[in-house]
Amino acid sequence: MTDTPRPLTGTPAPTGDPRERIAAVRAEVAKAVVGQDAAVSGLLVALLCGGHVLMEGVPGTAKTLLVRSLAGALSVGTRRVQFTPDLMPGDITGSMVIEGQGGELRFREGPVFTQLLLADEINRTPPKTQSALLEAMEEGQVSVDGTSHPLPVPFLVAATQNPVEHEGTYPLPEAQLDRFLLKVVLPVPGREDELEVLHRHAAGFDPRDVAAAGVRPVAGPDDVAAGRAAVAAVQVSPEVVGYIVDIARATRTSPSLSLGVSPRGTTALLRTSRAWAWLNGRDFVTPDDVKALAHATLVHRLGLRPEAELEGVDVGQVLSSAIGSVPVPR
């Protein structure tokens, strides 16, 4: 079982169908990014659910290029913020500034006012700044001096963190990790994929210019809105709902975990399973949809017991064991 959704089953050419147009985004992103289909699928699921994604990977695994290419294929605005220890909340959300000869106070929007925000190395900034971003993610707006400023729609935050460097970082606490709909892992590419990356660079590929790589808009905000409405109508049987709840309860009784899946986690898995079913051409959820999204939706919501950490237990393996202990409904 992987930590990211598996790729969609086929990528049809874009037509008037929002589902096919959104699915075609994967082929466009692949023109610039090699070997990260599962991460692209996770980002598309999050968009359809109105959620946000925590991306984990070592430096150089195309996280920035992935977000830039996705924005190009979806025809949405994007910005990148490098999180640092001296970053202040106003640097993200915006602040009141004095403008003009009359000295009027005006709100100047921060970089969060975009549709696809890359929050690079979110664990390198202090908790106060992290909280400001997470509040904007949760509320879909920024409040300054008693005035609310709505964020664009769709709005997705792709926050990255480095899994190997811990010095000088501020790890996100469990309550804040729980706010991310999905966690996707960007692995180091295999040999064949890495050869393809080098061939592209040798041929003149510029990662700062995804349009030159052939990435073109094949979907847009209207398709995302139509997709969200369709996903909300996907049917979920009582048996599948029970399956989701039983998986969550199995994590709460695991002897290796100090923190199991919360009710927010079960509702998140319901939402992502619906989106995955719709992307794969169905109007109902199967147990396989639940299993396909369970790791990406739940793994970051779990907490290992200290003794399990000392023994080198992997939280993903614990989750796999919990899922395997639950009977699959027919």
ZIFEN-V262101 format. One record per residue. N is the residue number from 1. RES is the residue in three letters. SS is DSSP state (hx for helix, st for strand, lp for the rest). PHI is phi in degrees with one decimal (NA if undefined). D_CENTER is the distance of its C-alpha to the mean C-alpha in Angstrom with 2 decimals. Layout:
N;RES;SS;PHI;D_CENTER, N;RES;SS;PHI;D_CENTER
This chain:
1;MET;lp;NA;18.42, 2;THR;lp;-94.2;15.37, 3;ASP;lp;-90.2;12.25, 4;THR;lp;-133.3;10.11, 5;PRO;lp;-61.4;11.10, 6;ARG;lp;-71.7;14.24, 7;PRO;lp;-59.8;14.83, 8;LEU;lp;-64.7;16.14, 9;THR;lp;-84.4;19.89, 10;GLY;lp;94.6;21.23, 11;THR;lp;-130.2;20.36, 12;PRO;lp;-70.9;23.07, 13;ALA;lp;-66.8;24.35, 14;PRO;lp;-65.7;23.20, 15;THR;lp;-129.2;25.65, 16;GLY;lp;-76.7;25.99, 17;ASP;lp;-79.3;23.77, 18;PRO;hx;-56.1;20.31, 19;ARG;hx;-63.6;18.95, 20;GLU;hx;-70.5;20.57, 21;ARG;hx;-67.1;19.59, 22;ILE;hx;-69.4;15.84, 23;ALA;hx;-63.1;16.38, 24;ALA;lp;-69.7;18.41, 25;VAL;hx;-59.0;15.56, 26;ARG;hx;-60.1;14.96, 27;ALA;hx;-66.5;18.58, 28;GLU;hx;-68.7;18.39, 29;VAL;hx;-62.5;15.55, 30;ALA;lp;-64.3;17.62, 31;LYS;lp;-68.0;20.47, 32;ALA;lp;-113.7;18.95, 33;VAL;lp;-116.0;16.58, 34;VAL;lp;-105.5;18.23, 35;GLY;lp;75.6;17.06, 36;GLN;lp;-124.9;13.26, 37;ASP;hx;-58.5;13.26, 38;ALA;hx;-64.2;11.20, 39;ALA;hx;-66.5;8.16, 40;VAL;hx;-62.5;9.01, 41;SER;hx;-60.3;9.43, 42;GLY;hx;-62.6;6.10, 43;LEU;hx;-65.8;4.87, 44;LEU;hx;-66.5;8.21, 45;VAL;hx;-60.5;8.06, 46;ALA;hx;-62.6;5.63, 47;LEU;hx;-59.6;8.13, 48;LEU;hx;-70.5;10.91, 49;CYS;hx;-98.5;10.32, 50;GLY;lp;69.9;10.03, 51;GLY;lp;-110.0;7.16, 52;HIS;lp;-131.4;4.59, 53;VAL;st;-126.0;1.95, 54;LEU;st;-100.9;5.13, 55;MET;st;-106.0;6.48, 56;GLU;st;-121.3;10.07, 57;GLY;lp;-179.0;12.96, 58;VAL;lp;-68.3;16.45, 59;PRO;lp;-57.8;17.46, 60;GLY;lp;90.3;18.15, 61;THR;lp;-102.7;15.55, 62;ALA;lp;73.3;14.60, 63;LYS;hx;-65.1;11.35, 64;THR;hx;-65.3;13.07, 65;LEU;hx;-61.7;14.69, 66;LEU;hx;-62.2;11.66, 67;VAL;hx;-66.2;10.28, 68;ARG;hx;-63.8;13.97, 69;SER;hx;-69.3;14.72, 70;LEU;hx;-61.9;12.05, 71;ALA;hx;-62.7;13.50, 72;GLY;hx;-65.6;16.91, 73;ALA;hx;-71.6;16.54, 74;LEU;hx;-96.3;15.33, 75;SER;lp;56.4;17.96, 76;VAL;lp;-125.0;16.00, 77;GLY;lp;-75.0;16.52, 78;THR;st;-144.2;14.51, 79;ARG;st;-140.2;15.39, 80;ARG;st;-124.2;14.84, 81;VAL;st;-123.7;16.00, 82;GLN;st;-87.5;17.27, 83;PHE;lp;-79.4;17.33, 84;THR;lp;-132.1;20.84, 85;PRO;lp;-62.3;23.15, 86;ASP;lp;-100.7;25.09, 87;LEU;lp;-72.2;22.36, 88;MET;lp;-102.6;23.35, 89;PRO;hx;-54.9;21.53, 90;GLY;hx;-64.5;23.44, 91;ASP;hx;-68.2;22.17, 92;ILE;hx;-98.4;18.72, 93;THR;hx;-86.1;19.81, 94;GLY;st;106.0;23.20, 95;SER;st;-156.5;26.70, 96;MET;st;-81.5;30.21, 97;VAL;st;-130.6;32.42, 98;ILE;st;-89.5;36.09, 99;GLU;st;-131.2;36.83, 100;GLY;lp;77.5;40.07, 101;GLN;lp;-68.4;43.66, 102;GLY;lp;-79.1;43.61, 103;GLY;lp;67.1;41.03, 104;GLU;st;-76.1;38.71, 105;LEU;st;-86.6;35.46, 106;ARG;st;-130.8;32.49, 107;PHE;st;-86.0;28.77, 108;ARG;st;-103.4;27.06, 109;GLU;st;-64.3;23.39, 110;GLY;lp;-90.8;20.99, 111;PRO;lp;-65.9;18.14, 112;VAL;lp;-66.4;15.73, 113;PHE;lp;-82.5;17.63, 114;THR;lp;-149.9;15.65, 115;GLN;lp;-99.1;13.27, 116;LEU;st;-134.4;10.57, 117;LEU;st;-103.4;10.78, 118;LEU;st;-95.8;10.25, 119;ALA;st;-97.0;11.19, 120;ASP;st;-81.4;12.82, 121;GLU;lp;56.3;14.05, 122;ILE;hx;-60.8;13.35, 123;ASN;hx;-82.6;15.60, 124;ARG;hx;-100.1;18.51, 125;THR;lp;-112.5;19.19, 126;PRO;lp;-63.0;21.24, 127;PRO;hx;-54.8;20.07, 128;LYS;hx;-62.1;21.58, 129;THR;hx;-74.0;19.37, 130;GLN;hx;-57.2;16.21, 131;SER;hx;-64.3;17.43, 132;ALA;hx;-62.5;18.11, 133;LEU;hx;-68.7;14.56, 134;LEU;hx;-65.4;13.33, 135;GLU;hx;-66.2;16.24, 136;ALA;hx;-63.1;15.36, 137;MET;hx;-61.8;11.87, 138;GLU;hx;-73.4;13.83, 139;GLU;hx;-91.3;16.83, 140;GLY;lp;70.8;15.76, 141;GLN;st;-159.2;18.75, 142;VAL;st;-122.7;20.55, 143;SER;st;-110.2;23.98, 144;VAL;st;-133.7;26.63, 145;ASP;lp;52.5;30.28, 146;GLY;lp;79.0;29.96, 147;THR;st;-111.4;28.51, 148;SER;st;-93.0;25.13, 149;HIS;st;-121.2;23.35, 150;PRO;st;-66.2;20.76, 151;LEU;lp;-85.8;17.62, 152;PRO;lp;-61.3;17.21, 153;VAL;lp;-125.3;15.88, 154;PRO;lp;-73.1;13.34, 155;PHE;lp;-134.4;11.38, 156;LEU;st;-134.7;7.73, 157;VAL;st;-103.9;7.07, 158;ALA;st;-108.1;5.38, 159;ALA;st;-96.7;7.56, 160;THR;st;-108.8;9.40, 161;GLN;st;-145.8;12.16, 162;ASN;lp;-89.4;15.11, 163;PRO;lp;-79.1;16.09, 164;VAL;lp;-110.8;19.76, 165;GLU;lp;-105.5;20.93, 166;HIS;lp;-119.0;21.64, 167;GLU;lp;-68.5;24.57, 168;GLY;lp;75.5;24.05, 169;THR;lp;-112.6;20.63, 170;TYR;lp;-123.4;19.74, 171;PRO;lp;-57.0;17.47, 172;LEU;lp;-68.2;15.33, 173;PRO;lp;-69.3;17.43, 174;GLU;hx;-57.5;16.59, 175;ALA;hx;-64.1;16.70, 176;GLN;hx;-83.6;14.01, 177;LEU;hx;-59.9;11.71, 178;ASP;lp;-64.3;12.33, 179;ARG;lp;-78.2;10.83, 180;PHE;lp;-84.2;7.16, 181;LEU;lp;-65.3;6.61, 182;LEU;st;-135.7;5.06, 183;LYS;st;-121.2;6.05, 184;VAL;st;-115.9;6.59, 185;VAL;st;-107.0;9.95, 186;LEU;lp;-98.8;11.50, 187;PRO;lp;-77.0;15.14, 188;VAL;lp;-66.4;18.24, 189;PRO;lp;-63.6;19.50, 190;GLY;lp;-70.3;22.58, 191;ARG;hx;-59.8;25.94, 192;GLU;hx;-64.1;26.04, 193;ASP;hx;-65.3;22.65, 194;GLU;hx;-67.9;23.76, 195;LEU;hx;-61.6;27.06, 196;GLU;hx;-63.8;25.44, 197;VAL;hx;-59.3;23.56, 198;LEU;hx;-66.5;26.95, 199;HIS;hx;-61.0;28.79, 200;ARG;hx;-65.5;26.59, 201;HIS;hx;-67.2;27.12, 202;ALA;hx;-64.1;30.79, 203;ALA;lp;-87.4;31.01, 204;GLY;lp;104.4;29.84, 205;PHE;lp;-61.6;26.07, 206;ASP;lp;-114.2;24.79, 207;PRO;lp;-64.4;21.06, 208;ARG;lp;-87.1;21.64, 209;ASP;lp;-131.4;22.85, 210;VAL;lp;-72.0;20.56, 211;ALA;lp;-63.7;23.05, 212;ALA;lp;-66.2;25.76, 213;ALA;lp;-79.8;23.84, 214;GLY;lp;99.6;24.13, 215;VAL;lp;-69.4;20.68, 216;ARG;lp;-127.6;21.68, 217;PRO;lp;-68.3;20.28, 218;VAL;lp;-120.4;20.29, 219;ALA;lp;-150.6;18.44, 220;GLY;lp;-151.9;18.05, 221;PRO;hx;-56.2;17.14, 222;ASP;hx;-64.5;19.88, 223;ASP;hx;-66.4;18.42, 224;VAL;hx;-63.4;15.10, 225;ALA;hx;-62.9;17.44, 226;ALA;hx;-65.0;19.58, 227;GLY;hx;-64.5;16.83, 228;ARG;hx;-62.3;15.73, 229;ALA;hx;-64.1;19.43, 230;ALA;hx;-68.7;19.93, 231;VAL;hx;-63.1;17.15, 232;ALA;hx;-64.0;18.79, 233;ALA;lp;-94.3;22.01, 234;VAL;lp;-66.1;21.02, 235;GLN;st;-81.3;23.50, 236;VAL;lp;-129.2;22.92, 237;SER;lp;-72.8;26.16, 238;PRO;hx;-57.2;27.43, 239;GLU;hx;-66.0;27.45, 240;VAL;hx;-70.9;23.72, 241;VAL;hx;-59.0;23.06, 242;GLY;hx;-62.1;25.41, 243;TYR;hx;-62.7;23.66, 244;ILE;hx;-62.4;20.36, 245;VAL;hx;-63.8;22.47, 246;ASP;hx;-67.0;24.48, 247;ILE;hx;-62.8;21.57, 248;ALA;hx;-61.9;20.53, 249;ARG;hx;-66.9;24.20, 250;ALA;hx;-65.2;24.65, 251;THR;hx;-70.7;22.21, 252;ARG;hx;-73.1;24.21, 253;THR;lp;-104.6;27.41, 254;SER;lp;-68.2;26.37, 255;PRO;lp;-68.3;28.82, 256;SER;lp;-89.8;26.33, 257;LEU;st;-111.7;23.88, 258;SER;st;-92.6;24.62, 259;LEU;st;-138.6;21.64, 260;GLY;lp;-95.6;20.61, 261;VAL;lp;-72.4;18.05, 262;SER;lp;-83.3;18.66, 263;PRO;hx;-56.8;19.32, 264;ARG;hx;-62.0;16.03, 265;GLY;hx;-66.0;14.50, 266;THR;hx;-67.4;16.83, 267;THR;hx;-66.9;16.04, 268;ALA;hx;-63.7;12.27, 269;LEU;hx;-67.0;13.41, 270;LEU;hx;-62.0;15.81, 271;ARG;hx;-65.7;13.41, 272;THR;hx;-68.5;11.09, 273;SER;hx;-64.9;14.44, 274;ARG;hx;-62.2;15.87, 275;ALA;hx;-62.0;13.33, 276;TRP;hx;-65.5;13.81, 277;ALA;hx;-61.3;17.53, 278;TRP;hx;-66.0;17.71, 279;LEU;hx;-62.1;16.07, 280;ASN;lp;-94.4;18.66, 281;GLY;lp;87.8;21.45, 282;ARG;lp;-118.2;22.31, 283;ASP;lp;-108.5;22.91, 284;PHE;st;-146.7;22.89, 285;VAL;lp;-96.6;20.75, 286;THR;lp;-109.3;22.19, 287;PRO;hx;-57.0;21.91, 288;ASP;hx;-65.4;20.48, 289;ASP;hx;-62.2;17.44, 290;VAL;hx;-62.5;17.02, 291;LYS;hx;-65.1;17.57, 292;ALA;hx;-64.2;15.20, 293;LEU;hx;-105.1;12.15, 294;ALA;hx;-61.2;13.86, 295;HIS;hx;-65.7;12.88, 296;ALA;hx;-63.7;9.10, 297;THR;hx;-85.5;9.53, 298;LEU;hx;-111.6;12.52, 299;VAL;hx;-61.8;13.10, 300;HIS;hx;-79.6;11.83, 301;ARG;hx;-94.9;13.94, 302;LEU;lp;-101.0;17.07, 303;GLY;st;-124.9;19.77, 304;LEU;st;-78.5;22.42, 305;ARG;lp;-69.9;26.05, 306;PRO;hx;-55.0;27.72, 307;GLU;hx;-67.4;30.12, 308;ALA;hx;-68.9;27.45, 309;GLU;hx;-61.9;25.80, 310;LEU;hx;-63.2;29.29, 311;GLU;lp;-83.5;29.78, 312;GLY;lp;77.0;26.70, 313;VAL;lp;-69.4;24.99, 314;ASP;lp;-95.0;21.45, 315;VAL;hx;-64.6;19.13, 316;GLY;hx;-64.5;17.62, 317;GLN;hx;-67.7;21.25, 318;VAL;hx;-63.5;22.02, 319;LEU;hx;-64.3;19.29, 320;SER;hx;-59.4;20.66, 321;SER;hx;-65.0;24.09, 322;ALA;hx;-64.1;23.25, 323;ILE;hx;-63.6;21.87, 324;GLY;hx;-66.5;24.99, 325;SER;lp;-81.6;27.28, 326;VAL;lp;-97.7;26.44, 327;PRO;lp;-60.6;28.59, 328;VAL;lp;-84.7;26.86, 329;PRO;lp;-68.5;28.27, 330;ARG;lp;-80.3;30.23
